[in-house]
Structure formats: C-alpha cells, structure tokens
Amino acid sequence: MLSLLFFIAGGALGLAVGAAAAWYWARRRSFCAAVFAAVPKPWQVVAPGGRTVLSNPALEAFFGGDDRPIPELLLEQVHDDPEARRQVEQLAEQAKRGLFCQAEVRVPAGADPEGAAAGGRSMDRRGGYDWRFVAAYPLPEHPGYVYWVVDDITPRRQMEQIMRAEQERFVDLLENAPVGFYSADVEGRFLFANHTLCEWLGLKQNDLELGRVRLHDVLAGVPEGTAAYDPFGLPGASQGEVLLKDAEGETFRASIRQDVVADEGGHVLRTRSVVRDLSREMAMAAALEESEHRFEQLFAKAPAGIALIDPKGKIQECNVALGRLIGREPQALRQVSLFDLVAGSDVAPLEAALAPHGDTTEAGKPNGAKAPSLEVHLASDEGPVCTLFVNRTEGSDGTLAGFVVHFIDSTEQKNLERQFVQSQKMQAVGQLAGGIAHDFNNLLTAMIGFSDLLLLRHRPGDQSFADIMQIKQNANRAANLVRQLLAFSRQQTLQPRLLNLTDILAELSHLLRRLIGENIELKMSHGRDLGMIKADQGQLEQVIINLAVNARDAMDGGGVLSIRTGSEKVERPRKLKDETMPPGNYTVIEVQDTGSGIPPDIVDRIFDPFFSTKEVGAGTGLGLSTVYGIVKQTGGYVFVDSTVGQGTTFSIYLPAVAEQEAVATLQDAEAQERRDLTGAGTLLLVEDEDAVRAFSARALRNKGYNVLEANSGETALEILASQEAPIDLLVTDVVMPRLDGPSLVREVRQTRPDLKVIFISGYAEDSFRKRLDEDTGIHFLPKPFSLKQLAGKVKEVLGD
C-alpha cells in the first residue's frame, strides 16, 4: 500500500515537473519569437539544402511574403546586371563554404517588393538603382546552416553621393577660383597650389607640390636673407605687392595676403596665402581710362543729339548732333530753355518728364524704371519729330543735379533697332552654322580621302568598287550640304567656276523637298541645250534655297512650287527699276509658286535689307536681299512678277558662258585630270584630326613624297628643329588648339623664310589671310578635298 502511495506521489510530481518544463519552453519560444519579430532588419536562417528554416516578419514584409532564400530572391532581381549577379553568386558560394561574407548589391529601382502596405511593391523611382546590404553568417555549431541578413541602404548611398558631389564642387571652386591659393612650409616648399595660380605661373601642380619649384623661385627681387616662406622680405608683413615670374621668365605684379600658421612654441608650420593678379586690374584701370576718353568722344561725335539739362530745364551742354538737328551751333544753345525748342503742344508732357520727382519713388530714391521717353516736335507742330529719353542725374548727396536728354529721330531709331536685332540673330546663326560645317568638313575629308585610297585597290570590275563609289558620292553630297551652310554663314571661300545648271538643280532637289514640306508639290522642268554659267556653286544654291523657302511661306495651305530652266537671247535692253539688262545670251531660272502673291505697294521694296512682311520673329528680312546681292555679284539680273491671290514668279537671268570659252575651260580641266600627280620631296603635314592626317599622309606617300607627320603646331616646331634635311613644303591645318596654323607659319618663317606653305581648312581663306603680314608662298586648299585635289595642289605648289 505504501509503495502504491509513493508511486502515485512520484507520478504526480513528474507531471508537475513536466508541466513546468513545458511552460518554461513555451515561454522561452514566445520570448525568442518576440525578439525575432522586433529586429527591424530582414533576416532568415537557411538549411544546407536551401530551405528556409526561420525568418522574421521584416523579411516577409521586405519580399512580399516570399520566403525563398535571400540569394535566390536577389538573383531573380539582378538577372540583367552581370556585376550584381556575380556578387550575389560569390556571397552564396562563400556562405556554403562556411565563410562569413558581406556585400553592397545594386538592384533596379522599384524592382523588389518592399512593405505589405504597398501591396508587395516598392515605390517606382523611375529608373536608376536601389542598394541592398547583404551579409551571411554561417552558424558554427550547426554546419551548413547560414544566418542571412538583408537591408535597404539606398538612403545612405544617396547621402554619400550627395557628399561626394558637394566635395567635388568645393574642390572645383577652390581650384578654379579667380584668385590664386597656395600653402608653403617653412622651407618654402609648396604644400598646395590651386589650378589658377599654376596657370598664371605656367607650371604644373606636380612641379609645385612635389618641391621641384619653391616659393622664391617664382618671385622676382626678393631681398637676400628673406625667410623661405616669406614673399615680401619685410618682417611681420602679412600683405603686399610682389613681382611673380612665370615659366617663361615673364613677370607680372600680384598682391599676396598671407597668414602664418605656427605651433605652440611659435615655430612656423605653414602659410595660408591668397594671390591676386594685379596686372589684370591694372589693365582694367587702363581700359577704364580709355573708356572714359571714348565716352567723351562719343558725346561729342555721337549721331544722336545729347543735352545736359539743369533742374530748371536750361541746356548746360550739348553735342554737335543736337545743334545740327535744331539748326544752331552748340554754343548758341547753352542756357537756352529746352521748353523753347519744342512745339507748344509738347511743352506740358516735357515739363512732366522733367519734374523733380518724376523719376523717383515717394522716398526720393530712383525707382529703377526705364528712362521716360516722349515724342516731341522741334520748333513747331510741323517740325521734325524726335524721341526724347530723359534720365535724372544726382549729386553726391543724392539731390537732383539735372537731366541727360537724348534726342533721336524716331524713324531712324526704329530702323536701327530692328537692324541690330536681326544682324545679331544672323551673326549667331552664322557662327553656329560655320562651326558645325567646319567639324563636318574634317569628317568628310576623311571619308572622301579613304574612299579614294580604297579605289586605288579596287578597279571598276571589282565587286567592292560600286559600294565604295556609293560612299564617296554620298560623302560628296554631304559636302555640298556643308558648303550651303558655309555660304549661309559667309565663311566659305568663293570659287566661281563653270557650272551645269541642270546638275546643280538635280542635286539640290532632295534638300528642297525636305525644306518645303509634304503639302507642297515640287515640279522641275529642265530646258534643253542650256549654256554653261560661271558662278560659285554655294552662292547659287543659296539663291534657290532662299526663293524656295519664301515660296513655301507664301503657300500656308499647300500648293505647287515650279522651278524651270531655259535659255534666252535678249535682243533689246530690258529695264528693271533703276537697272538695265543689256542684250546677250542668258541662262534663265524661273521659280514660281501658287501662293498669296505680293501686294503692288510693296513689290518695289522686297529686295531691301531687313524688309519683311512676316510678323516679328518669323523672318529676318534678309532672304530676298541676299538673293539680289548674289545674283548681282554673279553678273546676273532678277525680275519678279506677282499677282495677289495667284502667286509669284522670280526670274533669274545669268550670263551664259560663250561656247569657245566653255570648251577651252573644260579641256583645261580634263588636262588637269590627266596630268601626272607623282612627285618627290619632303613634306611636313600638320593636322590635329587623326583621320584627316592619316589619309593625307598615305595619299602623299603613294605619290612619292616623303611625309613627316605632326598632330599639333608644337610637335611641328619640334620636328622642324630636329630635322637637318631640307623640307620642301609645309601643309598645315588652320584651326588647331593652342598653336594654330597662322601662328605656326609665323614661327617657322623666322628660321625658314622661303618655306612654301599650303593651308587646309573648312573655313574661308579670308579668315586667316588677314592674320598674316605677307602672302608670299602661301596657298590654300579648302576642305573637304579628294586625293587628286590634294596631290594636284602639292604638285602645283612645288612646281611654282
């Protein structure tokens, strides 16, 4: 019985202990689960077979409930990024080997789900990358098990990028500030020097900061015994003017402000110094003085009337233009009231403009508004109309000292303003067109040249011959477009030559169809037996383009543009305004549109510069005046016939070249084509465009010449200095960085005055001719050029 009681008691005790243990472990699991859930970073434990054993809620929220292993999820997101994929695969491989590893991996922005509230998708950043920190911690006591952690570190990376950008901006500000900065140690060695100071001294930063050049090496006139870090030679001085020497030995005046940094014992550690280039300030002061002198000259000789008026309206001083406008000597106008010089009806507005507070705020300070202007009649109501611009002048104490009044003829002023705006616009567009054309000429020179070199190896029967000819022909077409750009910007070299009008229009038709648009039909009709004309092709193309554009603008709703050519023998003189077209044989171009036509009251003004019927901003007013100028320069005539509502026809008459002259010219050209282009001699070829230089050198070597190559003007000078054998010809580009073609020639002529020169350029010949003092031995070959043109020019120059 007692044994039974002990057995029952032991069983009860065992149940109690088991229940307590179960409660304890349940409590412990609940506590661990709470700890796991509280960790904000997503994590998981992955078993050796790749199965997720444990993960916290943050991971489930991060990947939208997908509990696959983190490496597998990341690989899915970066499958298009080889670098990121390699990182993730390397992490997985190291973790499998039981090694701790971590990395920062980029993923496409918005690619991975982030947050259950967002529906399992992160915010779309519209391109770019997000960044993830990924770490693997193998569990030593559980082989094969890996504790993975992942976190979004995009904000941190963005902040690092912002900090790097700010640092780069600060460095740029310091290096390229308009003043120089440097720091030197007690021995005068430069610890730092910014780019601006190095540029002034003509030295590299390495030369300064590596101790090759010290402070006193760039100073002129430093007293002996001056401390190596002291630029002044005056003990205790912290600011002063010094003479600095550049790498060429040239000196310039500068102001230095210097702070000396010392340790606790007073020993000099380094300096902090700021340098101002005073030579520039002195030049500005001289320019200011010259500007004041010019202002005095402008006042005396200005075409507009200017008068200095006292507060009561009396003239104190006036220029010659005002005296001429009023009809009296300037001296006779002094102390004359301005109100006595205008019509009675204009006195009241003039008094309001000259009121003591008419141009100020209530506080008495200038209101910053534009100078008031008004139109007045001088002397009487029938007198000339002038626009007056009134400006207040004040004394040093701010009180009214008087007025400056400008008298400008209203009509002339408006014309001048309009012409100035249009000319500025044309200049800007012309410069842009010229710059683009120059770059294209380099490309086209290489394309045409290398095509010529290929054609030397592929004859007409070769399978590749036709393909190469297509490349060359299209390059030549592109060269024609570039020539039109240069003609527009007035930067082309004019080359009048015999032209076949039919060929010109056929080549131009592609461009014209693009210019006029799809709603306008282009019809071309070529006459038979057209005579040859002598003109610059680029200018002639510009005439056709301008007329086509005008016709397009006159046909808003579409229409037909017809271009016809023909020959005409003029038997009697034909009158046009103040000009007379003499009898003779002419080649005729007619450009006809079905547009709105030109009203009779303005048809006589359409060729005037800056005259335009278009609204402001829609045209320059130079199109037809350019047409007229080019046609007249070519020796031709232009007539216009227009009917309002029906259309307009422009007829251009160009003198036909006599058949004998045309035949002789063509025969001469054929002879030039057939001539032997081989030669001998040593040439120096200077060209910064690698492709153009490579083609030109090969082409000339193929013709028998010994060619020395240089990619810059400086390299060319080095070759000339080291070359003992004679050089027969210098072929150089005009536009090059640092030392350009004309500057190179001036340098070379000092030692080789008889050296012949050929300039090659896409710009006009006049752009460099005016920069040379003499023209002896200077020749020009415009870009783009072919192999024959280059070899022919060299043969021609060496044969002189």
FIKE-637794 format. One record per residue (C-alpha): residue in three letters; x, y, z. Coordinates in steps of 0.05 Angstrom, whole numbers, plus 5000, padded with zeros to 4 digits. Example, Ala and Ser with C-alpha at 12.3 -4.5 7.8 and 13.67 -1.06 7.14 Angstrom:
2
ALA524649105156/SER527349795143/
end
This chain:
800
MET500050005000/LEU505650485018/SER509150314953/LEU502950484916/LEU502551154951/PHE509751304934/PHE508451114862/ILE502451574858/ALA506152144890/GLY512152054844/GLY507552054783/ALA504252694806/LEU510853014818/GLY513252804749/LEU507153104717/ALA508153754754/VAL515453804733/GLY513653634660/ALA508254174660/ALA513154674689/ALA518354504636/ALA513254554580/TRP511055234607/TYR518355454611/TRP520055254539/ALA513555544513/ARG515256194549/ARG522356174520/ARG519856064449/SER514956634457/PHE520457084482/CYS525056884424/ALA519456994374/ALA518357684403/VAL525757834398/PHE526057584326/ALA519958004307/ALA522958624340/VAL529258604296/PRO527959144242/LYS532758854191/PRO530258274149/TRP533757614166/GLN532956864156/VAL536356214172/VAL537455744113/ALA538655004120/PRO544154634080/GLY539154424028/GLY536955134013/ARG530555104055/THR528655704097/VAL528355474170/LEU527056134205/SER525456844183/ASN522757464217/PRO516657874197/ALA521158434169/LEU523757944116/GLU516757734097/ALA514658474090/PHE521058634052/PHE520058093999/GLY512458094000/GLY511657434036/ASP516557043991/ASP520656624040/ARG525656333989/PRO533056424008/ILE535557144002/PRO540856973949/GLU535556653905/LEU530957263912/LEU536557753896/LEU538957353836/GLU531957403808/GLN532158163813/VAL539158273784/HIS538957763727/ASP540358323676/ASP546258603715/PRO552558163707/GLU556558523761/ALA550958483814/ARG549557753795/ARG556857583805/GLN556757903874/VAL550657513897/GLU553356853870/GLN560056973905/LEU556357103971/ALA552456463965/GLU558756063948/GLN562656344007/ALA556856214055/LYS556355494030/ARG563755414048/GLY562455664118/LEU565656344109/PHE562957004135/CYS561757494077/GLN558058134062/ALA557058604003/GLU553159203978/VAL549059003917/ARG545259453870/VAL538459253845/PRO533959613794/ALA529960163828/GLY522959933844/ALA524559213825/ASP523758883893/PRO517558873937/GLU518159284000/GLY512559334050/ALA506058984054/ALA502259644056/ALA504759793986/GLY501759153961/GLY508358793960/ARG511659303913/SER516459873928/MET515760573902/ASP517860653829/ARG523961113827/ARG523261173750/GLY529960863733/GLY536660823769/TYR538560343824/ASP536960173897/TRP542359883942/ARG542059273988/PHE546859084044/VAL547258314045/ALA551157914097/ALA551857164110/TYR553756884180/PRO554956134180/LEU552755804246/PRO558955444274/GLU555054964317/HIS550354784261/PRO554554624199/GLY551254824133/TYR546355304167/VAL547156034147/TYR544256654180/TRP542657154125/VAL541357894135/VAL538958404082/ASP537759144089/ASP535859744045/ILE541760234046/THR539360663988/PRO538661304031/ARG545661214058/ARG548561123988/GLN544761733964/MET547462144021/GLU554561904005/GLN553462113933/ILE550962803955/MET557062884000/ARG561762683943/ALA558363183896/GLU558963733948/GLN566363573958/GLU567563593883/ARG564064273878/PHE568364533935/VAL574764283902/ASP572564583836/LEU571165253870/LEU577965243903/GLU581865023842/ASN578565483792/ALA577266103835/PRO579166763802/VAL584666843854/GLY590666413869/PHE591466003933/TYR597765673959/SER600765404023/ALA608265344035/ASP612265034091/VAL617965364129/GLU622965164074/GLY618765494021/ARG616264833992/PHE609264873964/LEU604564434002/PHE598764643958/ALA597465093898/ASN590865153862/HIS589965093787/THR589065843777/LEU595866013807/CYS599265453768/GLU596165713704/TRP598666423719/LEU605766153732/GLY605565683672/LEU607365093717/LYS604364423733/GLN601564283802/ASN606463703809/ASP612364173797/LEU610064593856/GLU607264083904/LEU613063583896/GLY618264103915/ARG621264193846/VAL619664933849/ARG619765333913/LEU616666003932/HIS622766433919/ASP623666103851/VAL617266453826/LEU618867123859/ALA622967693828/GLY627168163870/VAL626667823938/PRO631968113986/GLU637467644008/GLY636467334075/THR628867324069/ALA625666724101/ALA623966184050/TYR616566224065/ASP616466994064/PRO614567313996/PHE615368034020/GLY622268104051/LEU619268534106/PRO619068204175/GLY611968144202/ALA608668354137/SER602267974120/GLN600268334057/GLY603868674000/GLU605368723926/VAL610568283893/LEU613268113824/LEU611767393804/LYS615567023749/ASP612266523703/ALA615665923669/GLU617866363611/GLY621266863657/GLU615967393645/THR613967783707/PHE607268053730/ARG605168453790/ALA600968103843/SER598268233912/ILE599167693966/ARG595467644032/GLN598867134077/ASP597466824145/VAL602966444181/VAL600865814219/ALA605565664278/ASP605665134333/GLU605065274408/GLY612465434410/GLY611965954356/HIS615465534303/VAL612765644233/LEU609065044205/ARG606065304141/THR602765914108/ARG595866054081/SER596366534023/VAL591666863973/VAL594467163908/ARG591167693864/ASP593867833794/LEU594468593794/SER596568623722/ARG589468463702/GLU586869003749/MET591869503721/ALA589569313651/MET582369423673/ALA584270113701/ALA587570293635/ALA581570033598/LEU577070463643/GLU581171083627/GLU580770923554/SER573370803561/GLU572471493593/HIS576271803535/ARG571971433486/PHE565771663523/GLU567872383514/GLN568972253440/LEU562271913435/PHE558872513468/ALA562073003420/LYS561272583357/ALA555072163372/PRO550072153315/ALA544372263366/GLY543272923400/ILE545272953474/ALA544073523522/LEU545673623596/ILE539774003627/ASP539674363695/PRO533674263742/LYS530174873712/GLY530474593641/LYS536275013613/ILE541574693569/GLN548374673602/GLU552074273549/CYS550173953483/ASN553673593426/VAL554373753353/ALA548873273332/LEU543673653373/GLY545974313343/ARG545474023274/LEU538473743289/ILE535974413314/GLY539774823263/ARG544075223312/GLU551175193337/PRO552074813403/GLN555075423437/ALA548875823419/LEU544375323454/ARG547575393522/GLN542975703575/VAL537175633526/SER530975333557/LEU529174653528/PHE521874853531/ASP523275403479/LEU525774883429/VAL519474453424/ALA512574583398/GLY507574893446/SER503274273448/ASP509273863473/VAL511274323530/ALA506674013582/PRO509073283571/LEU516273533572/GLU515173903638/ALA512273263668/ALA518372863646/LEU523073383676/ALA519173443742/PRO523773403803/HIS520472753828/GLY518072483762/ASP523071913762/THR523471743837/THR519571373889/GLU516071713948/ALA522371633989/GLY526172053938/LYS530471483912/PRO530771273839/ASN525170793823/GLY529470363776/ALA524570433718/LYS526770573647/ALA528271283627/PRO521671613607/SER521071753532/LEU516472203494/GLU515772443423/VAL516173193410/HIS516073653351/LEU522074113348/ALA520874863337/SER513674793313/ASP508074293303/GLU510674183232/GLY517874093255/PRO521773433256/VAL519372913305/CYS524372663356/THR524072163412/LEU526772443477/PHE529671993531/VAL530272343598/ASN534972093653/ARG535972423722/THR542972593747/GLU544372673821/GLY549772983863/SER553972623914/ASP548672793967/GLY543172483926/THR539673133907/LEU537473273836/ALA543173563795/GLY539573573728/PHE537873133669/VAL541172793610/VAL536572833549/HIS537772433485/PHE534572673420/ILE533572113369/ASP529872143304/SER524171653314/THR524171323246/GLU531671223243/GLN531870963315/LYS526670423300/ASN530370213237/LEU536870173275/GLU533869753330/ARG530769273280/GLN537169213240/PHE541369103303/VAL536868543328/GLN536668203260/SER544168263249/GLN545567973318/LYS541067383303/MET544267273235/GLN551267313265/ALA549566803319/VAL546366323269/GLY552166423221/GLN557366273274/LEU553565643294/ALA552965413221/GLY560265563208/GLY562665173268/ILE558364563251/ALA560664593178/HIS567964623199/ASP567363983240/PHE563563633184/ASN568863833134/ASN574063453175/LEU569662833175/LEU568062883101/THR575362983083/ALA577062323117/MET571161973085/ILE572662213015/GLY580162113023/PHE579761393049/SER574761242993/ASP579961482943/LEU585161042976/LEU580560442971/LEU579160592898/LEU586560532884/ARG586059792904/HIS579159652874/ARG578259752799/PRO571459822763/GLY570959072753/ASP571758942828/GLN565658742868/SER567059282920/PHE568159842870/ALA560760032866/ASP559960042942/ILE566060492951/MET563560962897/GLN556861002933/ILE560461202997/LYS564561732960/GLN558562002922/ASN554362072986/ALA560262403021/ASN560662902963/ARG553263032971/ALA554363163045/ALA560063633026/ASN555164022983/LEU550464103043/VAL556264343085/ARG558164833030/GLN551065113035/LEU551965203110/LEU558365583098/ALA555166003045/PHE549666183094/SER554866373147/ARG559166763097/GLN565166333116/GLN566265973051/THR571866103001/LEU568466352938/GLN570465932878/PRO567066162814/ARG567465602762/LEU563665332703/LEU557165002725/ASN551864592691/LEU545264862719/THR541564212707/ASP546463822750/ILE546164342806/LEU538564332810/ALA538163572806/GLU542963522865/LEU539264062904/SER532363752893/HIS532963272953/LEU534363853000/LEU528764272971/ARG523563722981/ARG525363693054/LEU525164453061/ILE518364573030/GLY514664013066/GLU509863473044/ASN503863923029/ILE507564282973/GLU508863942906/LEU515664072874/LYS515964082798/MET522364152759/SER522964272685/HIS529864302653/GLY530864652587/ARG534964362530/ASP541764582507/LEU542965012568/GLY549365412564/MET554565362618/ILE554665912671/LYS560466162715/ALA558666242788/ASP560166002858/GLN556165362869/GLY554765502942/GLN552166202928/LEU547765962871/GLU544865412915/GLN543465942968/VAL539466342918/ILE535065752900/ILE534165552973/ASN532066262994/LEU526966312938/ALA524165622955/VAL523465793029/ASN519866453012/ALA515266072965/ARG513765563020/ASP511866113069/ALA507266413017/MET503465753010/ASP500765613080/GLY495465133056/GLY499864773006/GLY500864882932/VAL505764772875/LEU512965022871/SER515565002799/ILE522765102780/ARG524265172706/THR530665282668/GLY531865512597/SER536065942551/GLU534166622524/LYS537367102476/VAL535667812497/GLU535268252435/ARG533668922468/PRO535769232535/ARG530769062590/LYS529169572644/LEU528469372718/LYS527469952767/ASP533970342761/GLU537769792725/THR538169582653/MET539668872629/PRO543868902566/PRO542668462506/GLY546167792505/ASN545467042516/TYR542766852585/THR541166222623/VAL534466322658/ILE531866032724/GLU524466132740/VAL521865992810/GLN514266012811/ASP509365892868/THR501865872874/GLY501766262939/SER498666912963/GLY502667372919/ILE505968042935/PRO501768682941/PRO503669212888/ASP505169742941/ILE510969342970/VAL513568972909/ASP518869512898/ARG521669412969/ILE522268662972/PHE529768672957/ASP531269193012/PRO535468923070/PHE531468753133/PHE524768883097/SER519868343114/THR512268263113/LYS512667703164/GLU510967813237/VAL516567963287/GLY520767343300/ALA518366973237/GLY523667233189/THR530067633183/GLY528468053122/LEU534967843090/GLY532767273045/LEU531067662982/SER536468182994/THR541467602996/VAL538567332931/TYR539268012898/GLY546368112923/ILE548767422900/VAL545567482831/LYS548568182821/GLN555367942845/THR555067382793/GLY553467892739/GLY546167702732/TYR539368012739/VAL532967832777/PHE525868022759/VAL519367902797/ASP512267832771/SER506767742823/THR499267732826/VAL495667762893/GLY491867122906/GLN495166752847/GLY502566712861/THR509366992846/THR514866842795/PHE522167032804/SER526267022740/ILE533767002746/TYR538067162685/LEU545266932688/PRO550167072632/ALA551566452591/VAL558966292580/ALA561066302507/GLU561765612477/GLN569065722458/GLU570865942529/ALA567065362559/VAL570464852514/ALA577265142529/THR575965142604/LEU573464422602/GLN579364192561/ASP584064522611/ALA580364172667/GLU580963502631/ALA588363622621/GLN589063752695/GLU585463102709/ARG590162702664/ARG596663012689/ASP601762612728/LEU600962752802/THR607162382827/GLY612862782855/ALA618762792901/GLY620763202962/THR619963233037/LEU613363493065/LEU611363663136/LEU603963513147/VAL600863853209/GLU593663643224/ASP590363533293/GLU584763103264/ASP587662393263/ALA583462123206/VAL584962713160/ARG592362673176/ALA592561923164/PHE589161973097/SER593262563073/ALA599862243094/ARG598261593058/ALA595861952996/LEU602162372990/ARG606761783005/ASN603261392949/LYS605061962902/GLY612461902920/TYR613362432974/ASN617062353040/VAL611862573092/LEU613362783163/GLU607162793208/ALA605363253267/ASN598863263306/SER599763973333/GLY603464613319/GLU608164483378/THR610063803351/ALA611364113282/LEU616264613312/GLU619964043347/ILE620463663282/LEU623064273245/ALA628164403300/SER630863693297/GLN630463593222/GLU637063733188/ALA634963543118/PRO631264073078/ILE623664083080/ASP620564293014/LEU613364433035/LEU609264543098/VAL601964303095/THR598164533157/ASP591164593183/VAL588865293201/VAL584765163264/MET588564773317/PRO588664803393/ARG593965243426/LEU598565393366/ASP594265483304/GLY596465473231/PRO597866223220/SER601766263286/LEU605765653266/VAL607565963199/ARG609866603233/GLU614366193279/VAL617165773221/ARG618466383177/GLN623466643228/THR628166063212/ARG625765833144/PRO623266463108/ASP622866123040/LEU618865513061/LYS612665423018/VAL606065333055/ILE599265023039/PHE593665173088/ILE587964673092/SER581464873126/GLY573964833124/TYR573565583137/ALA574266143087/GLU581166333061/ASP580067053085/SER579466813157/PHE586966703161/ARG589767143105/LYS588567773146/ARG592567473203/LEU598867413161/ASP603368003146/GLU605067753076/ASP602367253026/THR608867012993/GLY609066262987/ILE602166173020/HIS597065732984/PHE590165473004/LEU586364812996/PRO579264813023/LYS576364213059/PRO573663713042/PHE578663512988/SER579862872949/LEU586362502938/LYS587162822868/GLN585763512894/LEU590963442950/ALA596263132905/GLY594763642850/LYS595464232897/VAL602063972924/LYS604563852853/GLU602364552833/VAL605764892892/LEU612364502887/GLY612464642813/ASP611965402823/
end
